[in-house]
Amino acid sequence: MFTRTIEPAFYDTDALGHVNNTRLPAWFELARNDLFRLFTPDLDPRKWRLIMARMEVDYRAELQYGREIEIRTYVSRLGNSSFTVSQEARQDGQLTNLGHAVMVHFDHEAKKAIPIEGELREALEAHLQAEPADA
């Protein structure tokens, strides 16, 4: 599991006074960089080997300005050429948001999915875990 801490800025809030729901997908994408480095260590987009097939976010509780948010990122499913990245946003120890992104290992020149094998598969397996009980 990878963990990042986000400190919300004032501009992340909305008229209702809590963190706007549009911020979560952006923060989740930022936190996925740790997994992206397993595929492209320097994050050079010319060497990119992934595409996103699906993304969803469950909003369970409000996030508040002025308090840190912990983003946890891990693999919850590992298939032949795709995998699911699960992400949790937590504030004050409470699970507030849960996200899932299905990523496909992809050859952009051939325009097709390619198997996840060898050391890459082992690296992803090291981050494979079930969703938390409070999910």
Disulfide bonds with the S-S distance in Angstrom:
none
